[in-house]
Amino acid sequence: MRSLRYITSPNGVTADAENHHPGIDNKGPFLTMNPFSSRCCQHNHGHALPYYIQNLVMASNDNGLAAILYNACKTTAKVGNGTQVTLIEDTKYPYEEEVRFTLNTNQKVKFPLYLRVPVWCKNASVKVNGALVKLVIKPGSYIRLDREWANGDQVTLNLPMQITTRTWQVNQNSVSVDYGPLTFSLKIGEEYQKISSTKSAIGDSKWQENADQEKWPAYEITPVTPWNYGLVFNPKDLAKSFKVIRKAWPADNYPFSQQNNPIEIHAKGRQIPTCGIDQYGLVDVLPLYPAKTSRPVEDITLIPMGAARLRISAFPVVK
């Protein structure tokens, strides 16, 4: 992590060093990627993933373990009557639907294992050592597997993902597209321009006197492809309107980029010429549904929000 943008939004196609007040409350260059600005946030934002990983697996109050968040990890804990076990979790969630657990223990031990079922998942299933466990599994609940466990036991949790949409009534009935736990943005061509970190820093910023600007540059990012699209889709047949494309996992193990993200969605859209930038240099108020345009239908690509520095994630809808 080299720098952050202090203020972001679902619809933001500008990442420059300009002052966008009063379009945003803050005065100053709050949209640029600057490693010297926002002195408390530079180190705080790097804590997010370690905190996430730290809380993947928790102890339950009945001497068991609870997988409350999902990511590849290894957890060693005492369970049941005080027996030490190691739970190994293997997954690329949220980019895949399967989460695999392997238990290592020196002796058989009875304890409950809880698995969280996300609220968006309607058809979750779980297997123990390859055998399907017959349970009534509800979205937004926990699966409880209470049994005697042996060394090498395996649990496979399947969380089928599907396309869903959300309508934002307070934002002109715009629509966001989700696939499982991921929300998607329009893939916008990004052009990076290196600028001075010190000259473009927020007024109250501080940094080490000997900090090397060449190693810690700031960047402005501007769009080089059209971004003012409205979605064209059939709300009664989302599977036909949106096509999920799965790609190879990136060799550098970093999925948060336009080039390397392992999932994208192919969709249809139409440009809306009346959608533009307002007087403050921000995305203007969206047109109310249904948005009007005479432009033809085009193929557009959506990528996870985490892979997009410039974003349109709340789309106007056209027919």
NUPAMI-62385 format. One line per field, with one value per residue (C-alpha): residue number from 1; residue in one letter; x, y, z. Coordinates in steps of 0.05 Angstrom, whole numbers. Example, Ala and Ser with C-alpha at 12.3 -4.5 7.8 and 13.67 -1.06 7.14 Angstrom:
<pts>
k c(1,2) .
r c(A,S) .
X c(246,273) .
Y c(-90,-21) .
Z c(156,143) .
</pts>
This chain:
<pts>
k c(1,2,3,4,5,6,7,8,9,10,11,12,13,14,15,16,17,18,19,20,21,22,23,24,25,26,27,28,29,30,31,32,33,34,35,36,37,38,39,40,41,42,43,44,45,46,47,48,49,50,51,52,53,54,55,56,57,58,59,60,61,62,63,64,65,66,67,68,69,70,71,72,73,74,75,76,77,78,79,80,81,82,83,84,85,86,87,88,89,90,91,92,93,94,95,96,97,98,99,100,101,102,103,104,105,106,107,108,109,110,111,112,113,114,115,116,117,118,119,120,121,122,123,124,125,126,127,128,129,130,131,132,133,134,135,136,137,138,139,140,141,142,143,144,145,146,147,148,149,150,151,152,153,154,155,156,157,158,159,160,161,162,163,164,165,166,167,168,169,170,171,172,173,174,175,176,177,178,179,180,181,182,183,184,185,186,187,188,189,190,191,192,193,194,195,196,197,198,199,200,201,202,203,204,205,206,207,208,209,210,211,212,213,214,215,216,217,218,219,220,221,222,223,224,225,226,227,228,229,230,231,232,233,234,235,236,237,238,239,240,241,242,243,244,245,246,247,248,249,250,251,252,253,254,255,256,257,258,259,260,261,262,263,264,265,266,267,268,269,270,271,272,273,274,275,276,277,278,279,280,281,282,283,284,285,286,287,288,289,290,291,292,293,294,295,296,297,298,299,300,301,302,303,304,305,306,307,308,309,310,311,312,313,314,315,316,317,318,319) .
r c(M,R,S,L,R,Y,I,T,S,P,N,G,V,T,A,D,A,E,N,H,H,P,G,I,D,N,K,G,P,F,L,T,M,N,P,F,S,S,R,C,C,Q,H,N,H,G,H,A,L,P,Y,Y,I,Q,N,L,V,M,A,S,N,D,N,G,L,A,A,I,L,Y,N,A,C,K,T,T,A,K,V,G,N,G,T,Q,V,T,L,I,E,D,T,K,Y,P,Y,E,E,E,V,R,F,T,L,N,T,N,Q,K,V,K,F,P,L,Y,L,R,V,P,V,W,C,K,N,A,S,V,K,V,N,G,A,L,V,K,L,V,I,K,P,G,S,Y,I,R,L,D,R,E,W,A,N,G,D,Q,V,T,L,N,L,P,M,Q,I,T,T,R,T,W,Q,V,N,Q,N,S,V,S,V,D,Y,G,P,L,T,F,S,L,K,I,G,E,E,Y,Q,K,I,S,S,T,K,S,A,I,G,D,S,K,W,Q,E,N,A,D,Q,E,K,W,P,A,Y,E,I,T,P,V,T,P,W,N,Y,G,L,V,F,N,P,K,D,L,A,K,S,F,K,V,I,R,K,A,W,P,A,D,N,Y,P,F,S,Q,Q,N,N,P,I,E,I,H,A,K,G,R,Q,I,P,T,C,G,I,D,Q,Y,G,L,V,D,V,L,P,L,Y,P,A,K,T,S,R,P,V,E,D,I,T,L,I,P,M,G,A,A,R,L,R,I,S,A,F,P,V,V,K) .
X c(0,32,-21,-95,-150,-183,-253,-285,-356,-396,-394,-327,-292,-243,-180,-143,-110,-163,-208,-279,-312,-370,-387,-355,-352,-276,-234,-170,-143,-181,-189,-117,-76,-24,20,34,-37,-86,-32,-73,-107,-44,-26,-97,-122,-67,-95,-160,-136,-95,-156,-199,-151,-144,-219,-231,-241,-267,-279,-352,-380,-391,-317,-319,-296,-334,-313,-345,-305,-273,-201,-143,-114,-89,-118,-91,-137,-160,-230,-276,-242,-179,-151,-107,-126,-105,-158,-131,-175,-164,-204,-201,-267,-299,-274,-295,-356,-320,-287,-247,-227,-179,-172,-106,-109,-67,-129,-203,-242,-315,-332,-379,-355,-397,-397,-429,-478,-480,-548,-542,-531,-596,-570,-511,-489,-436,-399,-359,-307,-342,-411,-467,-495,-571,-590,-639,-592,-620,-587,-558,-550,-495,-486,-469,-429,-425,-389,-327,-271,-210,-143,-150,-225,-247,-305,-326,-373,-405,-435,-466,-464,-514,-526,-571,-587,-603,-644,-625,-690,-654,-606,-655,-673,-603,-582,-520,-500,-476,-448,-449,-413,-381,-409,-386,-366,-360,-291,-264,-198,-150,-92,-41,-3,53,53,91,71,88,58,-8,-14,-70,-52,-45,-5,63,117,189,238,281,222,240,185,210,195,131,98,26,-18,-77,-121,-166,-215,-195,-257,-331,-363,-433,-470,-539,-553,-598,-624,-685,-698,-738,-681,-615,-578,-590,-576,-508,-454,-403,-333,-283,-210,-145,-122,-67,5,23,-34,-62,-134,-148,-129,-164,-115,-114,-183,-207,-281,-315,-386,-406,-468,-505,-508,-524,-487,-527,-498,-534,-494,-432,-389,-421,-393,-352,-316,-357,-406,-470,-538,-561,-622,-686,-709,-720,-662,-672,-620,-618,-549,-544,-536,-463,-425,-396,-352,-361,-306,-306,-306,-241,-206,-232,-199,-250,-320,-391,-427,-496,-521,-579,-625,-648,-696) .
Y c(0,64,117,129,174,205,211,162,147,96,144,179,189,241,230,296,347,400,430,402,441,454,392,356,386,384,439,417,361,304,261,251,189,221,183,247,271,250,235,191,151,129,79,65,42,-10,-41,-64,-130,-151,-137,-177,-236,-232,-243,-297,-352,-339,-380,-398,-398,-473,-490,-492,-451,-404,-385,-317,-288,-326,-325,-373,-380,-427,-424,-461,-462,-504,-534,-583,-608,-567,-605,-564,-567,-531,-511,-498,-458,-456,-410,-351,-324,-276,-295,-367,-402,-458,-454,-516,-533,-587,-605,-627,-658,-708,-742,-746,-688,-668,-595,-553,-518,-459,-433,-367,-365,-296,-264,-262,-338,-376,-446,-459,-531,-565,-632,-669,-716,-713,-731,-680,-658,-655,-590,-534,-476,-406,-343,-299,-357,-404,-477,-517,-581,-613,-680,-719,-697,-736,-716,-700,-689,-643,-594,-563,-503,-483,-413,-408,-337,-305,-238,-191,-117,-63,-1,64,103,162,165,173,98,81,8,-29,-98,-151,-221,-256,-210,-167,-102,-83,-20,0,-15,55,66,99,145,158,224,228,294,323,291,353,406,368,348,371,433,400,341,322,275,257,310,260,225,211,238,195,133,162,199,224,208,239,190,211,171,156,118,138,128,159,94,71,-2,-41,-105,-146,-147,-211,-248,-225,-288,-271,-197,-206,-256,-274,-286,-322,-314,-344,-324,-271,-296,-239,-260,-189,-188,-114,-86,-77,-124,-180,-184,-256,-240,-192,-184,-171,-127,-80,-5,59,124,182,247,288,253,293,330,384,453,424,373,314,266,304,284,222,224,197,128,113,153,178,170,158,125,51,-8,-26,-82,-58,-92,-89,-105,-110,-43,-61,-65,3,69,107,82,83,34,66,63,100,51,59,17) .
Z c(0,-24,-14,-3,-26,34,5,-42,-64,-105,-163,-169,-235,-210,-169,-175,-130,-138,-85,-95,-38,-29,-70,-12,58,63,32,-3,-47,-15,-78,-99,-83,-36,14,53,63,117,167,214,158,121,175,198,130,129,192,158,129,190,234,186,188,263,271,219,271,341,403,419,489,486,478,402,343,298,228,224,166,109,83,79,148,203,273,334,395,453,446,480,544,531,472,426,352,289,238,168,122,47,1,-46,-20,-39,-108,-102,-72,-34,34,56,127,151,225,255,325,364,392,379,409,412,401,358,295,272,200,183,125,92,86,10,3,-8,-22,23,35,77,72,125,96,29,56,50,118,117,151,143,127,127,100,155,204,230,213,277,268,336,333,352,307,286,256,182,183,127,122,56,57,-9,-15,-85,-112,-159,-191,-152,-158,-108,-122,-88,-82,-49,-109,-167,-166,-190,-188,-162,-186,-137,-146,-79,-29,-83,-111,-181,-216,-288,-315,-333,-368,-319,-334,-279,-273,-222,-183,-124,-58,-18,-62,-68,5,50,90,158,133,163,141,156,132,95,60,-13,-58,-115,-74,-47,-105,-108,-168,-203,-240,-297,-340,-412,-432,-428,-360,-367,-380,-358,-349,-397,-364,-350,-275,-283,-316,-286,-306,-379,-371,-337,-353,-300,-327,-282,-298,-272,-203,-210,-207,-159,-112,-116,-143,-129,-197,-264,-299,-248,-218,-224,-235,-283,-308,-379,-385,-432,-427,-464,-458,-428,-455,-402,-348,-334,-284,-241,-224,-168,-211,-185,-218,-228,-200,-238,-283,-253,-275,-331,-359,-430,-485,-559,-558,-580,-534,-521,-486,-420,-368,-293,-243,-166,-132,-97,-165,-189,-171,-214,-202,-227,-180,-176,-247,-279,-314,-386,-427) .
</pts>
